[in-house]
Amino acid sequence: MQTAQEKQLRYQIQCPGLPLAVYREVAVHLRQVEGVETGLIPQQSQRFDYSDSQVGALWIQYPEGFDLADRERVDRILAYYGDRYSAWESLVICY
């Protein structure tokens, strides 16, 4: 449960064409970092295309004041998948 003193940083990223299974793998990998929460946002397109991902975006959330070492670990995990598939695109940042 979030209290008034616990501000959270939440943002959304996407990697167009990334398969659902890889999005799930990334989400699980990120949740191994203490304090990180993740989830998948379904594709919103009304047009079907085999080359499109079933996932519209991945949201990532962690507390304000998140440890720098853990933040760097999140960045390394995202870089690992970005290097293997395609660069991540930032969509939304919410506080």
C-alpha positions as CSV (number, residue, x, y, z in Angstrom):
1,M,0.0,0.0,0.0
2,Q,1.4,3.4,-0.9
3,T,1.3,6.1,1.7
4,A,1.4,9.9,1.3
5,Q,5.2,9.8,2.1
6,E,6.0,7.2,-0.5
7,K,6.2,8.8,-4.0
8,Q,6.6,6.4,-6.9
9,L,8.3,7.0,-10.3
10,R,6.5,5.1,-13.1
11,Y,7.4,5.2,-16.7
12,Q,6.5,3.3,-19.9
13,I,8.8,2.0,-22.6
14,Q,8.3,0.0,-25.7
15,C,10.3,-1.9,-28.2
16,P,8.2,-2.2,-31.4
17,G,8.0,-5.7,-32.7
18,L,9.3,-7.3,-29.5
19,P,7.5,-10.6,-28.9
20,L,5.2,-11.1,-25.9
21,A,7.5,-13.8,-24.4
22,V,10.5,-11.4,-24.4
23,Y,8.4,-8.6,-22.8
24,R,7.5,-11.1,-20.1
25,E,11.1,-12.1,-19.6
26,V,12.2,-8.5,-19.3
27,A,9.4,-7.8,-16.8
28,V,10.4,-10.8,-14.6
29,H,14.1,-9.9,-14.9
30,L,13.4,-6.3,-13.7
31,R,11.3,-7.5,-10.8
32,Q,14.3,-9.3,-9.4
33,V,15.6,-5.8,-8.5
34,E,14.3,-5.0,-5.0
35,G,11.6,-2.3,-5.1
36,V,10.9,-2.6,-8.8
37,E,7.4,-3.3,-10.0
38,T,6.5,-4.0,-13.7
39,G,3.5,-4.7,-15.9
40,L,2.5,-5.1,-19.5
41,I,0.2,-2.8,-21.4
42,P,-1.8,-4.5,-24.2
43,Q,-1.4,-3.4,-27.8
44,Q,-4.1,-0.7,-28.6
45,S,-3.9,-0.8,-32.4
46,Q,-7.1,-1.6,-34.2
47,R,-5.1,-2.8,-37.2
48,F,-3.6,-6.3,-37.1
49,D,-0.1,-6.8,-38.4
50,Y,2.0,-9.9,-37.9
51,S,5.1,-7.8,-37.4
52,D,3.5,-5.8,-34.5
53,S,4.0,-6.9,-30.9
54,Q,1.0,-8.1,-28.8
55,V,2.3,-5.7,-26.1
56,G,1.9,-2.0,-26.4
57,A,4.4,-1.1,-23.6
58,L,6.1,-2.2,-20.5
59,W,5.6,-0.1,-17.4
60,I,8.3,0.1,-14.7
61,Q,7.8,1.6,-11.3
62,Y,10.1,2.2,-8.4
63,P,10.1,4.4,-5.3
64,E,11.4,8.0,-5.3
65,G,14.9,7.9,-3.9
66,F,15.5,4.5,-5.4
67,D,19.1,3.4,-4.7
68,L,21.5,4.4,-7.5
69,A,23.1,1.0,-7.7
70,D,19.7,-0.6,-8.2
71,R,18.8,2.1,-10.8
72,E,22.0,1.2,-12.7
73,R,21.0,-2.5,-12.5
74,V,17.7,-1.7,-14.1
75,D,19.5,0.3,-16.8
76,R,21.9,-2.6,-17.5
77,I,19.0,-5.1,-17.8
78,L,17.2,-2.8,-20.3
79,A,20.5,-2.3,-22.2
80,Y,21.0,-6.1,-22.4
81,Y,17.6,-6.6,-24.1
82,G,18.0,-3.4,-26.1
83,D,21.3,-4.6,-27.6
84,R,19.8,-8.0,-28.5
85,Y,16.5,-6.8,-30.0
86,S,16.1,-3.1,-30.7
87,A,16.4,0.2,-28.8
88,W,13.7,1.0,-26.2
89,E,11.5,4.0,-26.7
90,S,10.3,6.0,-23.7
91,L,6.6,6.8,-23.9
92,V,5.3,8.3,-20.6
93,I,6.9,9.3,-17.3
94,C,4.5,9.7,-14.3
95,Y,5.2,10.7,-10.7
